[in-house]
Amino acid sequence: MRPSDALPFRVLEDGVAVSIRLTPKASRSAVTGIAAEADGSPVLKASVTSVPEGGKANAALVALLAKEWRVPKRALTIVAGTTDRRKTLRLAGEPGVVLADLKVWASRVFSGEPVDGID
């Protein structure tokens, strides 16, 4: 799936929600793409080397995305799915600015093409 087809970002009052599918115990930590779930909704695919116990995989996900997006870890909060592979993460900040930054990041990382607006 190309990022311009659908993005896993949703505007909130105080930031942007990001839908994520996390693979723990992977061979390397990385953001691996954007995919569609069975219901058609887009998710950001990520993998971490940490095990899914005691919040280690969640902490590794937050660290990975903070580094990838160049934001402080405190700006990222897992708001749903703390014990599930499917998660919703909130990136705090002014929604318009955060969304624009995420779209530029997705364009650069996944396609090199400009990413169109989202719903």
C-alpha positions as CSV (number, residue, x, y, z in Angstrom):
1,M,0.0,0.0,0.0
2,R,1.3,3.4,-0.9
3,P,1.1,6.1,1.8
4,S,-0.9,8.4,-0.5
5,D,-3.6,5.7,-0.7
6,A,-4.4,5.9,3.0
7,L,-2.5,7.0,6.1
8,P,-2.9,5.7,9.7
9,F,-3.1,9.2,11.1
10,R,-6.2,10.8,12.7
11,V,-6.5,14.3,14.0
12,L,-7.3,14.8,17.6
13,E,-8.0,17.9,19.7
14,D,-4.5,17.8,21.2
15,G,-2.4,16.0,18.6
16,V,-2.6,13.1,16.2
17,A,-3.6,9.5,16.8
18,V,-1.5,6.9,14.9
19,S,-2.8,3.3,14.4
20,I,0.0,0.8,14.7
21,R,0.6,-2.9,14.3
22,L,3.6,-3.9,16.4
23,T,5.7,-7.0,16.0
24,P,7.8,-7.7,19.1
25,K,10.8,-10.0,19.3
26,A,11.8,-9.1,15.7
27,S,15.4,-9.4,14.4
28,R,15.6,-5.6,14.3
29,S,13.7,-2.5,15.4
30,A,12.2,-0.5,12.5
31,V,9.2,1.1,11.0
32,T,8.5,-1.3,8.1
33,G,5.6,0.2,6.2
34,I,1.9,1.0,6.0
35,A,-0.6,-1.8,5.6
36,A,-4.3,-2.3,5.6
37,E,-6.0,-4.3,8.4
38,A,-8.7,-6.9,7.6
39,D,-11.4,-4.1,7.8
40,G,-9.4,-1.9,5.4
41,S,-8.2,0.6,7.9
42,P,-4.5,1.6,7.5
43,V,-1.9,0.9,10.1
44,L,1.7,1.8,10.5
45,K,3.7,-1.4,10.8
46,A,6.6,-1.4,13.3
47,S,8.8,-4.1,14.7
48,V,11.0,-4.0,17.9
49,T,13.5,-6.5,19.3
50,S,12.1,-6.3,22.8
51,V,9.9,-8.9,24.3
52,P,6.2,-8.2,25.0
53,E,6.4,-8.5,28.7
54,G,6.4,-5.8,31.4
55,G,5.8,-3.1,28.9
56,K,9.3,-3.5,27.3
57,A,7.9,-3.7,23.7
58,N,5.8,-0.7,24.2
59,A,8.7,1.3,25.6
60,A,10.8,0.2,22.7
61,L,8.1,1.3,20.3
62,V,7.9,4.7,21.9
63,A,11.7,5.1,21.7
64,L,11.8,3.9,18.1
65,L,9.1,6.4,17.0
66,A,10.5,9.3,19.0
67,K,13.8,8.8,17.3
68,E,12.2,8.3,13.8
69,W,10.0,11.4,14.2
70,R,12.6,13.4,16.1
71,V,10.2,14.2,19.0
72,P,10.7,13.8,22.7
73,K,9.4,10.5,24.1
74,R,7.1,12.4,26.5
75,A,5.2,13.6,23.4
76,L,4.1,10.0,22.6
77,T,1.5,8.1,24.6
78,I,-0.1,4.7,23.9
79,V,-3.8,5.3,24.4
80,A,-5.1,1.9,23.3
81,G,-3.8,-1.6,22.9
82,T,-1.1,-1.7,25.6
83,T,-1.4,-5.5,25.7
84,D,-2.3,-6.0,22.0
85,R,-0.3,-6.0,18.8
86,R,-2.7,-3.3,17.4
87,K,-2.1,0.0,19.2
88,T,-3.2,3.6,19.0
89,L,-0.5,6.1,19.9
90,R,-1.1,9.8,20.5
91,L,1.6,12.2,19.3
92,A,0.9,15.4,21.3
93,G,1.2,18.9,19.7
94,E,-0.7,21.3,17.5
95,P,-2.7,18.9,15.3
96,G,-2.1,20.8,12.0
97,V,1.6,21.0,12.5
98,V,1.9,17.4,13.8
99,L,-0.1,16.0,10.9
100,A,1.9,18.0,8.3
101,D,5.1,16.7,9.8
102,L,3.9,13.1,9.8
103,K,2.8,13.4,6.2
104,V,6.2,14.7,5.2
105,W,7.9,11.9,7.1
106,A,5.7,9.2,5.5
107,S,6.3,10.7,2.0
108,R,10.1,10.7,2.6
109,V,10.3,7.2,4.2
110,F,7.8,5.2,2.1
111,S,7.6,6.7,-1.4
112,G,9.4,9.9,-2.1
113,E,6.1,11.2,-3.4
114,P,4.0,13.9,-1.9
115,V,1.3,12.6,0.4
116,D,-2.2,14.0,-0.3
117,G,-4.6,15.2,2.4
118,I,-6.5,12.7,4.6
119,D,-10.0,12.6,6.0
